Every structure is written in C-alpha cells, then in structure tokens.
Amino acid sequence: MDGGVKDRIKLDNLEQMSCYVSAALHDFEHPGVNNVFLVSMNDRLAVRHNDVSVLENHHLAASFQLMSKEENCNWTVRMPRADFKLSLIHISEPTRPY
C-alpha cells in the first residue's frame, strides 16, 4: 500500500490533527458509568451539562480545562480561531456534516 492513512482517506491537516486529539481525549476522566445513570442520579456532571451528552461534553470540557491550565499541553495556542472552532466540531461531533 502506498501512502499513509491521511492519503488513503483524504484528510487535510486539521482533520488529521483532530482525529489524533479526539483519540487522546476519548473517555478522559470517565467515571465508569453511563449517561443514563448520571442523569437518573442527578449527578453534578449531568446538571452541569443539562442532561445532554453528559460524558461526551465532560470529556471535552475537562480536557480543554487541563490545556488552559498547563501551557505545555495547549496545542491550540498558535492556531487561528476559525481552525480552532472547526477542530472542536471535528473532535466533538465527528459524524456531523460540515
């Protein structure tokens, strides 16, 4: 096979980076229970995220909170705002059409 994954599935640089970041953030700080459980228990995470995609929202929010605290973890520092916003869509909603 010629070329890497990027070449075979036709990802641009932003999409490729978003895939790597998404894989790294997936299930960050997962509490070991599902969204239905958190909502039914009125858990603080469910309340914070309005009972909507609780764990998915938490994984992303907690990851970006860590990045904002640790400068050496913040890969978005030199990224144009438009690219940053698009990368968030790629990371949080990978099946969403653009």
C-alpha positions as CSV (number, residue, x, y, z in Angstrom):
1,M,0.0,0.0,0.0
2,D,1.3,3.4,-0.9
3,G,0.8,6.4,1.3
4,G,-0.4,6.7,4.9
5,V,-3.8,6.8,6.4
6,K,-4.1,10.5,5.7
7,D,-3.5,9.9,2.0
8,R,-5.9,7.0,1.8
9,I,-8.9,8.6,3.4
10,K,-8.1,12.1,2.2
11,L,-7.8,14.1,5.4
12,D,-6.5,17.6,5.5
13,N,-4.0,18.6,8.2
14,L,-6.7,20.0,10.5
15,E,-8.9,16.9,10.2
16,Q,-5.9,14.6,10.8
17,M,-4.9,16.6,13.9
18,S,-8.5,16.5,15.1
19,C,-8.5,12.7,14.8
20,Y,-5.4,12.4,16.9
21,V,-6.7,14.8,19.6
22,S,-10.1,13.1,19.6
23,A,-8.4,9.7,20.2
24,A,-6.3,11.1,23.0
25,L,-9.3,12.9,24.7
26,H,-11.7,10.0,24.4
27,D,-13.0,9.0,27.8
28,F,-10.8,11.4,29.7
29,E,-12.0,11.4,33.4
30,H,-14.6,8.7,32.6
31,P,-16.4,7.9,35.9
32,G,-17.2,4.3,34.9
33,V,-21.0,4.7,34.5
34,N,-23.1,5.8,31.5
35,N,-25.1,9.0,30.7
36,V,-28.4,7.4,31.7
37,F,-27.1,6.6,35.2
38,L,-25.6,10.1,35.7
39,V,-28.9,11.8,34.6
40,S,-31.1,9.5,36.8
41,M,-28.8,10.1,39.8
42,N,-28.9,13.9,39.2
43,D,-25.1,13.8,39.2
44,R,-23.2,17.1,39.2
45,L,-21.9,16.3,35.7
46,A,-25.4,15.7,34.4
47,V,-26.6,19.0,35.9
48,R,-23.5,20.9,34.6
49,H,-24.2,19.6,31.1
50,N,-28.0,19.9,31.2
51,D,-28.5,16.2,30.9
52,V,-27.3,16.3,27.3
53,S,-24.4,14.1,26.1
54,V,-23.1,14.4,29.6
55,L,-20.0,12.3,29.3
56,E,-19.1,13.4,25.8
57,N,-19.4,17.1,26.9
58,H,-17.4,16.4,30.1
59,H,-14.5,14.6,28.3
60,L,-14.1,17.6,26.0
61,A,-14.6,20.3,28.7
62,A,-12.2,18.6,31.2
63,S,-9.6,18.2,28.5
64,F,-9.7,21.8,27.5
65,Q,-9.7,22.9,31.1
66,L,-6.5,21.0,31.6
67,M,-5.0,22.5,28.5
68,S,-5.8,26.0,29.7
69,K,-4.0,25.3,33.0
70,E,-1.0,23.7,31.5
71,E,0.7,25.9,28.8
72,N,2.8,23.0,27.6
73,C,-0.4,20.9,27.0
74,N,-2.2,23.6,25.0
75,W,-1.8,22.7,21.3
76,T,-4.3,25.5,20.3
77,V,-2.1,28.5,21.3
78,R,-0.9,29.3,17.8
79,M,-4.0,28.1,16.0
80,P,-6.2,30.6,14.1
81,R,-9.6,30.9,15.8
82,A,-11.5,29.6,12.8
83,D,-9.4,26.5,12.7
84,F,-9.8,26.0,16.5
85,K,-13.6,26.2,16.2
86,L,-13.6,23.7,13.3
87,S,-11.3,21.4,15.1
88,L,-13.8,21.4,18.1
89,I,-16.5,20.3,15.7
90,H,-14.3,17.5,14.3
91,I,-13.4,16.4,17.8
92,S,-16.8,16.6,19.5
93,E,-19.1,15.7,16.6
94,P,-17.0,13.6,14.1
95,T,-20.1,12.5,12.1
96,R,-21.6,16.0,11.7
97,P,-21.6,17.2,8.1
98,Y,-19.7,20.5,7.6
